[in-house]
Amino acid sequence: MTIHPKGGDDNPNDARLHSEADMSISIPDTDLNSTRVVESQPSVAPQTTRQIGKLGANFVALFVANSQQPLILEISQDTMLGRYTPEQTLRPRVDLTPFSAAEKGVSRLHAVIRRAPTGLEVWDLASSNGTKLNDVELEPYLPMSLKSGDRLKLGNLDIEIRFDS
């Protein structure tokens, strides 16, 4: 399924979920059915620090660009980030297209957030414009540990990740 952060036709407050063909990438133990959008937090007035409530063990909040409304995801193994185009057969779990992803250099299949035995990791999928973790360029296919509050940069698109430790 592809996650669209803007509202769907049935309920404009919920993320839209679309089915897709199965896919595989060259990361071991990939479970492509392990991610789902649970809810979007309501928008709040701009603050210095973005606030979220308690998320739970398998949940992460992604604050994309300058959004005060996070995408809340349940991650039991892998979540692919990228952008969807109609002609592609492989689709990311989190479609960043509504955040001007193409204009900001996000690849169609850009990066993966993975739940590992030691916690959450991020992998760059040999993206065209690279992935940075806290301003450090990631090597393709080399996992790096994530901690709550880390900042990812996919091409030129900023994402802050929050989760309960």
C-alpha positions in Angstrom: 0.0 0.0 0.0 1.1 3.5 -0.6 0.7 6.2 2.0 -0.5 9.6 1.0 -0.3 12.2 3.7 -3.2 14.3 2.5 -6.8 13.2 3.1 -8.6 10.5 1.0 -11.9 10.7 -0.7 -13.9 9.0 2.1 -12.4 10.9 5.0 -10.4 14.0 4.4 -8.7 13.7 7.8 -7.2 10.3 7.2 -4.2 9.3 5.2 -5.2 7.4 2.0 -4.1 3.8 1.5 -3.8 2.3 -1.9 -3.0 -1.4 -2.7 0.0 -2.2 -4.9 1.8 -5.1 -6.4 4.3 -6.9 -4.2 7.9 -5.8 -4.5 11.3 -6.6 -3.3 14.6 -4.7 -2.7 18.0 -5.9 -1.9 17.8 -5.5 1.9 17.6 -8.8 3.8 14.5 -9.8 5.7 12.3 -7.2 4.1 8.6 -7.4 5.1 6.7 -5.2 2.8 3.4 -5.5 4.7 4.8 -4.3 8.0 3.8 -0.6 7.8 0.5 1.2 8.1 -0.6 4.7 8.7 -2.4 4.9 12.0 -3.4 8.6 12.3 -2.4 12.1 11.6 -2.0 14.4 14.6 -4.2 17.6 14.4 -2.4 20.7 13.3 -1.3 23.0 16.1 0.1 26.5 16.1 3.8 26.8 15.2 6.0 26.0 18.1 9.8 26.0 18.7 9.6 22.3 19.4 7.1 20.0 17.7 5.0 18.1 20.3 3.5 14.7 20.1 1.9 12.4 22.7 3.1 8.9 23.7 3.4 6.9 20.5 4.0 3.3 21.6 6.7 0.8 20.8 6.1 0.3 17.0 5.1 3.8 16.1 7.1 6.8 14.7 6.1 10.3 13.8 7.6 11.9 10.7 7.5 15.7 10.6 8.1 16.4 6.9 9.4 19.8 5.7 7.9 22.5 7.9 4.7 20.6 8.7 3.4 20.8 12.3 1.2 17.7 11.5 3.2 14.5 11.6 2.7 11.3 9.7 2.2 8.6 12.3 3.4 5.2 11.1 3.4 1.8 12.6 6.7 0.1 11.8 7.1 -3.6 12.6 10.0 -4.1 10.1 10.6 -1.9 7.0 9.1 1.4 5.7 10.3 2.6 2.3 10.3 6.4 1.7 10.2 8.0 -1.8 7.8 9.4 -4.3 5.2 7.8 -6.5 4.9 8.2 -10.3 2.2 6.5 -12.3 4.6 4.7 -14.6 6.6 2.9 -11.9 5.8 -0.6 -10.8 7.6 -0.4 -7.4 6.0 2.0 -5.0 7.3 3.5 -1.7 5.3 2.9 1.5 5.5 6.6 2.3 4.8 8.8 -0.8 6.4 12.1 -0.2 5.1 13.6 -3.5 2.7 16.0 -1.7 5.7 17.6 -0.1 7.3 18.6 -3.5 9.5 15.6 -3.3 10.4 15.6 -7.0 11.4 19.2 -6.9 13.5 18.6 -3.8 15.4 15.7 -5.3 13.7 12.7 -3.6 14.2 9.5 -5.6 11.2 7.2 -6.3 12.7 4.6 -3.9 14.9 6.7 -1.8 15.4 5.3 1.7 14.2 2.7 4.2 13.4 3.0 7.9 13.8 -0.5 9.4 13.1 -2.0 12.8 16.1 -4.0 13.8 16.8 -6.0 17.0 18.8 -3.0 18.3 16.2 -0.3 17.4 15.4 1.7 14.3 17.8 2.1 11.4 17.8 4.1 8.2 19.3 2.9 4.9 19.9 4.9 1.7 18.8 3.0 -1.4 21.5 4.4 -3.6 19.3 7.4 -4.2 20.4 10.0 -6.9 20.7 12.9 -4.4 21.6 11.1 -1.3 20.3 10.8 2.3 21.7 12.6 5.3 21.3 11.8 8.9 21.9 14.8 11.1 23.9 16.4 8.3 26.1 13.3 7.7 25.8 11.8 4.2 24.8 8.1 4.4 26.6 5.4 2.4 24.2 3.4 0.2 22.9 0.2 1.8 24.8 0.8 5.1 22.4 1.0 8.0 22.7 3.8 10.5 20.9 3.8 14.0 18.2 6.3 14.6 17.2 8.1 17.8 14.2 10.2 18.4 14.7 13.8 17.3 17.1 12.8 14.5 16.8 14.8 11.2 16.8 13.1 7.9 17.4 14.8 4.6 16.3 13.0 1.5 17.7 15.1 -1.4 16.7 18.5 -0.1 13.6 17.4 1.8 13.9 17.7 5.6 12.2 15.1 7.9 12.3 15.0 11.6 11.7 11.5 13.2 10.2 11.1 16.7 9.5 7.9 18.6 9.3 6.5 22.1 12.7 5.0 23.1 
